[in-house]
């Protein structure tokens, strides 16, 4: 099985996209409205940032989780014992950000949020009535005016050969949020786990937009939309010398949004961040 890219401009785009999300937890879009030049400029400029000592002056705030996270505090995926081989920067419109990068990230954040609202509308439109009836409000409304939606600029550094045995760039994990929007990275490596346990590569053609279901939408849909395990594997051969930049936007509802009988978005997020040891 392979993941096929859905043409955003196709008359059947919404239906085909939601079908892919239902079957695999992932959907891939081509010819979408997010400008590729903006994405490539961000990749280039943030490569310079991660190569500089300046990054250490933006060390993250523990309470608000904005700013630069160095490799020594990188995440350990749930159920794993090895830290991921990566560093990253958390951008929120209200948080810290290098001045020379803020306009670009703000622009991307706004464009990606606008598209996310549309995609959540697609998901709701093609949710069976018995599933949609459990949504406490329109899915696109859940993220409206949310200050929790997170843009993460990820840097997977070149591999030196002295990495901890068994460590990979990103261990198998699921996302916490509603949906994640991700422009194809500048290097391959992203894989998704199928229901039969096989791992397949996610198409990484530059220009593709990758969208996946997070745990919160799985919770809100009563499991109809699966939050699927995914990982970033280490490259082989010459690719080991290359950095990999990635730009996921994690769409989070406002904390008061009711997901299910068990959880609001706020209680769900707190529970998961505690599990991860982040708070």
PyMOL commands that set and color helices and strands:
alter all, ss='L'
color gray80, all
select helices_A, chain A and resi 13-24+36-51+53-58+71-73+99-125+129-132+139-142+215-220+237-241+265-276
alter helices_A, ss='H'
color red, helices_A
select strands_A, chain A and resi 5-7+26-30+67-69+87-91+150-156+170-173+179-183+190-193+199-201+209-213+230-232+244-246+248-251
alter strands_A, ss='S'
color yellow, strands_A
deselect
rebuild
show_as cartoon
